[in-house]
Amino acid sequence: MLAELARAGFGEVELHLHHDGDTAAKLRADVLDYLAKLASHGHLSRDPDGRLRYAFIHGNWCLSNARRDGRWCGVDEELPLLFDTGCYADFTFPAAPDEAQPAVVNQIYWPTGDLARRRAYEQAERARVGLRRDDRMLIVTGPIALSRRPGSLQPRIESAAITAKDPGTAARVRTWVEQGISVEGRPEWVFVKVHTHGAPEREAASLLGDGGRAMHEVLTTRYNDGRDWVLHYATARETFNVAIAAMEGHSGDPSRFRDHVLAPPPVRVAPPG
């Protein structure tokens, strides 16, 4: 069913994984198994040599064994392990108010230092024009900010989660955009990554009902006027490709770079007839 949706152009499938009390050996075996299952349905991009490539989101935000109590991961060296199995970018964050939240906020960046250490995502080198790395995966964060709900003076943490109780209102969309997440040196290409747990029925309205309709109306009007703003919906793979194009110094219409480095998965190629 996911392949049918992807084939129709509604999106692409990547890897979201919950694991607890894990080891590096088991995690590697599990990831490779899941990738093979997804690829058997035509999902995932491939390098020219056939190697599978994928984007990643860690369940419970616990990337790189982030929690002090050791729950929900167990593998300090998760970043290099993911990269070695074909991961091109991580999209886990923001996580606030969870303890896994990194100090690095509202950035697209390369993790630095010892990538096999616990919480290796904490040290960062911001992605910028003129810098492209091919020896580690990119980290793409979504917007995080302090804001207020309409009619309330109580401050809140805006962490870009779309839920039934917290749909994507005009005020929230404005906050997301105002964080200006971009590749340094290419500020006109603003990246807004939001997230949801969209499968439970209780969340459906925030995506497919009135909440989702209101959010997309704001996006397609206020942020698609053809003058100050041009809206582009993008998959994780396309987002990565556009970010890499920015680092390489490309400019202009970012849609020209949707397939810049990583090609679409085979499922996106229409079958004969």
FENNOR-V425116 format. One record per residue. N is the residue number from 1. RES is the residue in one letter. SS is DSSP state (@ for helix, = for strand, . for the rest). OMEGA is omega in radians with two decimals (999 if undefined). D_LAST is the distance of its C-alpha to the last C-alpha in Angstrom with 1 decimal. Layout:
N&RES&SS&OMEGA&D_LAST / N&RES&SS&OMEGA&D_LAST
This chain:
1&M&.&3.08&19.6 / 2&L&@&3.12&20.3 / 3&A&@&3.11&17.1 / 4&E&@&3.11&15.3 / 5&L&@&3.13&17.7 / 6&A&@&-3.14&17.4 / 7&R&@&3.13&13.6 / 8&A&.&3.08&14.4 / 9&G&.&-3.09&17.0 / 10&F&.&3.13&20.1 / 11&G&.&3.11&21.7 / 12&E&.&-3.04&22.0 / 13&V&.&3.07&23.9 / 14&E&.&-3.01&27.2 / 15&L&=&3.02&30.2 / 16&H&=&-2.96&33.0 / 17&L&=&2.94&35.7 / 18&H&.&3.03&38.9 / 19&H&.&-3.02&41.4 / 20&D&.&3.12&45.1 / 21&G&.&-2.98&47.8 / 22&D&.&2.99&45.4 / 23&T&.&-3.14&46.1 / 24&A&@&-3.11&44.3 / 25&A&@&-3.14&43.4 / 26&K&@&3.14&41.9 / 27&L&@&3.13&40.1 / 28&R&@&-3.14&38.5 / 29&A&@&-3.13&37.4 / 30&D&@&3.14&36.0 / 31&V&@&-3.14&34.1 / 32&L&@&3.10&32.5 / 33&D&@&3.14&31.6 / 34&Y&@&3.13&30.0 / 35&L&@&3.14&28.1 / 36&A&@&3.11&26.7 / 37&K&@&3.11&25.7 / 38&L&@&-3.11&23.9 / 39&A&@&-3.13&22.2 / 40&S&@&3.09&21.0 / 41&H&.&3.10&18.8 / 42&G&.&3.12&17.5 / 43&H&.&3.05&20.2 / 44&L&.&3.05&22.8 / 45&S&=&3.14&22.9 / 46&R&=&2.96&24.0 / 47&D&.&3.10&26.4 / 48&P&.&3.12&25.6 / 49&D&.&3.10&27.4 / 50&G&.&-3.14&25.2 / 51&R&.&-3.13&27.9 / 52&L&=&3.10&26.8 / 53&R&=&-3.06&27.9 / 54&Y&=&2.97&28.6 / 55&A&=&-2.99&30.7 / 56&F&=&2.91&33.4 / 57&I&=&-3.11&35.4 / 58&H&=&3.04&38.5 / 59&G&@&-3.12&39.3 / 60&N&@&3.07&42.7 / 61&W&@&-2.92&42.7 / 62&C&.&3.12&44.6 / 63&L&.&3.05&43.1 / 64&S&.&3.05&45.3 / 65&N&.&-2.91&47.6 / 66&A&.&-2.98&48.8 / 67&R&.&3.11&51.0 / 68&R&.&-3.12&54.7 / 69&D&.&3.07&54.6 / 70&G&.&-3.13&52.0 / 71&R&.&2.95&49.6 / 72&W&.&3.01&45.8 / 73&C&.&-3.12&45.2 / 74&G&.&-3.04&47.8 / 75&V&.&3.12&46.4 / 76&D&.&-3.02&48.2 / 77&E&.&-3.04&46.1 / 78&E&@&-3.10&42.8 / 79&L&@&3.12&41.9 / 80&P&@&3.11&42.0 / 81&L&@&3.12&40.4 / 82&L&@&-3.14&37.4 / 83&F&@&-3.11&37.1 / 84&D&@&3.13&37.4 / 85&T&.&3.02&34.5 / 86&G&.&-3.14&32.2 / 87&C&=&3.14&33.1 / 88&Y&=&-3.12&32.9 / 89&A&=&3.05&34.5 / 90&D&=&-3.10&36.3 / 91&F&.&-3.01&35.9 / 92&T&.&-2.92&38.6 / 93&F&.&0.36&41.2 / 94&P&.&-3.12&43.1 / 95&A&.&-3.08&44.8 / 96&A&.&0.18&48.0 / 97&P&.&-3.14&50.2 / 98&D&.&-3.11&49.3 / 99&E&.&3.12&51.3 / 100&A&.&-3.10&48.3 / 101&Q&.&3.09&48.1 / 102&P&.&3.05&48.7 / 103&A&.&3.11&51.2 / 104&V&.&-3.09&48.6 / 105&V&.&3.02&47.0 / 106&N&.&-3.14&44.6 / 107&Q&.&2.82&43.5 / 108&I&=&-2.99&40.7 / 109&Y&=&3.03&42.6 / 110&W&=&3.04&42.9 / 111&P&=&-3.08&45.1 / 112&T&.&3.14&48.1 / 113&G&.&3.14&51.0 / 114&D&.&-3.05&50.7 / 115&L&.&3.11&47.2 / 116&A&.&-3.12&48.1 / 117&R&.&3.06&50.7 / 118&R&.&-3.12&50.4 / 119&R&.&-3.07&49.0 / 120&A&@&3.13&48.0 / 121&Y&@&-3.05&46.1 / 122&E&@&3.11&49.4 / 123&Q&.&-2.94&50.2 / 124&A&=&2.94&47.9 / 125&E&=&-3.05&47.4 / 126&R&=&3.06&45.6 / 127&A&.&-3.11&42.5 / 128&R&=&3.06&43.5 / 129&V&.&-3.14&42.6 / 130&G&.&3.12&43.6 / 131&L&.&3.02&43.2 / 132&R&.&3.12&40.1 / 133&R&.&3.11&40.5 / 134&D&.&-3.08&38.3 / 135&D&.&3.14&40.6 / 136&R&.&3.14&40.1 / 137&M&.&3.11&37.7 / 138&L&=&3.02&37.9 / 139&I&=&-3.11&39.2 / 140&V&=&-3.13&37.8 / 141&T&.&3.05&40.0 / 142&G&.&-3.06&39.7 / 143&P&.&3.04&42.4 / 144&I&.&-3.07&45.7 / 145&A&=&2.92&48.7 / 146&L&=&-3.12&51.7 / 147&S&=&3.08&51.1 / 148&R&=&3.01&52.3 / 149&R&.&3.09&50.7 / 150&P&.&3.12&51.4 / 151&G&.&-3.13&54.8 / 152&S&.&3.07&55.9 / 153&L&.&-3.10&58.2 / 154&Q&.&3.11&57.2 / 155&P&=&3.14&55.3 / 156&R&=&3.01&52.1 / 157&I&=&3.06&49.9 / 158&E&=&-3.10&46.6 / 159&S&.&2.93&44.2 / 160&A&.&3.07&40.9 / 161&A&=&3.09&40.0 / 162&I&.&-3.11&38.2 / 163&T&.&3.11&39.5 / 164&A&.&3.14&40.3 / 165&K&.&-3.05&43.9 / 166&D&.&-3.09&43.2 / 167&P&.&-3.09&40.2 / 168&G&.&-3.13&39.2 / 169&T&.&3.11&41.8 / 170&A&@&-3.14&42.5 / 171&A&@&3.14&45.5 / 172&R&@&3.12&43.5 / 173&V&@&3.12&40.8 / 174&R&@&3.11&43.6 / 175&T&@&3.13&45.2 / 176&W&@&-3.07&42.0 / 177&V&@&-3.07&41.6 / 178&E&@&3.11&45.3 / 179&Q&.&3.00&45.2 / 180&G&.&3.14&43.6 / 181&I&.&-3.03&41.7 / 182&S&.&2.94&40.7 / 183&V&.&-3.11&40.9 / 184&E&=&-3.08&44.5 / 185&G&.&3.08&44.7 / 186&R&.&-3.02&41.5 / 187&P&.&-3.12&42.8 / 188&E&.&3.05&40.6 / 189&W&.&-3.09&37.5 / 190&V&.&-3.12&38.4 / 191&F&.&3.09&36.5 / 192&V&.&3.13&36.7 / 193&K&.&3.05&35.6 / 194&V&.&-3.09&36.2 / 195&H&=&3.10&35.5 / 196&T&.&2.87&35.4 / 197&H&.&-2.91&35.3 / 198&G&.&-3.04&32.7 / 199&A&.&-3.11&32.1 / 200&P&.&-3.10&35.4 / 201&E&@&-3.10&35.4 / 202&R&@&-3.12&38.5 / 203&E&@&-2.97&36.7 / 204&A&@&-3.07&33.9 / 205&A&@&-3.13&35.7 / 206&S&@&-3.12&36.3 / 207&L&@&-2.99&32.5 / 208&L&@&-3.13&31.0 / 209&G&.&-3.06&34.1 / 210&D&@&3.14&36.9 / 211&G&@&3.11&37.6 / 212&G&@&-3.13&34.1 / 213&R&@&3.14&33.9 / 214&A&@&-3.14&37.3 / 215&M&@&-3.10&36.4 / 216&H&@&3.06&33.3 / 217&E&@&3.09&35.2 / 218&V&@&-3.12&37.8 / 219&L&@&-3.02&35.3 / 220&T&@&3.09&33.3 / 221&T&@&-3.08&36.5 / 222&R&.&-3.08&39.5 / 223&Y&.&3.08&37.5 / 224&N&.&-3.08&35.1 / 225&D&.&3.11&37.5 / 226&G&.&3.12&36.4 / 227&R&.&3.12&39.9 / 228&D&.&-3.04&41.2 / 229&W&.&2.95&38.0 / 230&V&.&-3.05&34.2 / 231&L&.&3.05&32.2 / 232&H&.&2.96&29.4 / 233&Y&.&-3.06&27.8 / 234&A&.&3.00&27.0 / 235&T&.&3.08&26.1 / 236&A&@&-3.14&28.6 / 237&R&@&-3.14&26.8 / 238&E&@&3.08&26.6 / 239&T&@&3.10&30.3 / 240&F&@&-3.13&31.3 / 241&N&@&3.14&29.6 / 242&V&@&3.11&31.3 / 243&A&@&3.10&34.6 / 244&I&@&3.11&34.5 / 245&A&@&3.09&33.9 / 246&A&@&3.12&36.9 / 247&M&@&3.14&39.0 / 248&E&.&3.05&38.1 / 249&G&.&3.11&39.5 / 250&H&.&3.14&36.4 / 251&S&.&3.14&36.8 / 252&G&.&-3.09&35.3 / 253&D&.&-3.10&32.0 / 254&P&@&-3.13&31.2 / 255&S&@&3.12&27.5 / 256&R&@&-3.02&27.2 / 257&F&@&-3.13&28.0 / 258&R&.&-3.11&25.6 / 259&D&.&-2.95&24.1 / 260&H&.&-3.09&27.4 / 261&V&.&-3.11&28.3 / 262&L&.&-3.11&25.8 / 263&A&.&3.07&22.0 / 264&P&.&3.06&19.6 / 265&P&.&-3.11&18.9 / 266&P&@&-3.11&15.7 / 267&V&@&3.14&14.6 / 268&R&@&3.10&14.4 / 269&V&.&-3.08&11.7 / 270&A&.&3.13&8.4 / 271&P&.&3.14&6.4 / 272&P&.&3.10&3.8 / 273&G&.&999&0.0
